[in-house]
Amino acid sequence: MIDNQHIRWSLLAYDAYQKIGDDIHKRFGYNAKSDYEQEVDKTIIRLAKFPDLGKQEFELAEDGSVRSMPVRKLSKIIYFVEEDILYIADVWATRQDPDYLKGRFQK
């Protein structure tokens, strides 16, 4: 189990998370954005407890060490674990081109 002090966000992931939240706010309002943020928090807490829960993303790492976990139908968290640290590598809006998203991934 990984505690909150051992969760690290990449700048790319945090920026993408903010942009998705801003888009939700523009389209659906403040409450929808707040609900989304709470769901992301719950998902990350779940991943910290059970890091193998997400789907292995073999396109991003041949060894299956990179995983993804959907957050509602709007986005998914791309993450990996190294030395008891949960790295949030990216947050993908599911309506974006997957090839573009894969191209910007860095571990």
N, C-alpha and C positions, 0 to 999 in steps of 0.2 A: 504494500500500500504506500502511496506517495502522499506526503502531506502538502498543504498549500504553499509552504516555503520552497518546495521543490517543483514548482510549475513555472516554466519560462515561455514567454511569448516572443516570437520574432517580430521585428518591426513590420514586416510584410503582413503577417497574420493580424496584428493589432490594427493596422491601417485598413485592411480588408474588412475586418469585423466592424470598424467604425463606419465605413462606407455602406455596408449592408444595413446597419442600424439607421443611418441617415436616410437611405432609400425607403426603408419601412416607415420611418417617421413621415416622410413626404407623402407617401401613398396612403397610409392607413392611420396615421396619428401617433401621438405620444404613448398611449396605452399599448398599442401594438409593438412599438419599439421597446418599451419596458418589459413586456412579456417575452420578447425575443431575447433580450439581454439576460433575463432570469433563466430562460431555457438553456442558453449557452453556459451560464454559471453551473447549472445543475448537471449538464452534460460533462463539463470538465471535472467536476467533483466525482462523478461516476467513473470517468476514465482514470482519475487518480487512484481510485479504489480497485478498479478492474482494467488495467491498461491493455489487456488482450481482447477487450470487448469489441473494438472496432474491426472493420473489414480490412484485410491486408491489401495494400495497393502495390501490386507487383510491377506496375508500370513506372512507379516512382522509386522503388527499391527492389531489385531482383530477389533479395533475401527475405522480403516480406516484412521488413522491420518498420516500414512506414504504413500507417493505418489511417482510416477515415471513420468518422462517426457523423451521421446526419443530425442536424438540428432542425426539427420540423421538416418541411419540404423546401425550405428557403435556402438552406446552406448546409455545408458539412465542414467539420473540423478535420484538418490534416495534421497528424501528430506522430511522434516517435518517442521512445524512451531510451535514454542512455544513462547509465550509472545512477539509477533511482531518480532521475529528473525527467519529468514529462515536458517535452518541447512541443508547443503549439506552433507548427511550422507555417500554416496558412489556414485561411478560412475561405472556402469557395462558395460563391453564389451559384446555386445549381442551374440557373438559367444562362450562365455564361458558357462559352465554347470550351469544352474540356481540354482540347489540344493546347489552347492558349494558357490555360491554368497549369497544365502539366509542364509547359515550357518555362514557367516562372518559378517552379519549385526548386528549393535549395535545402539540402540537409546540412 
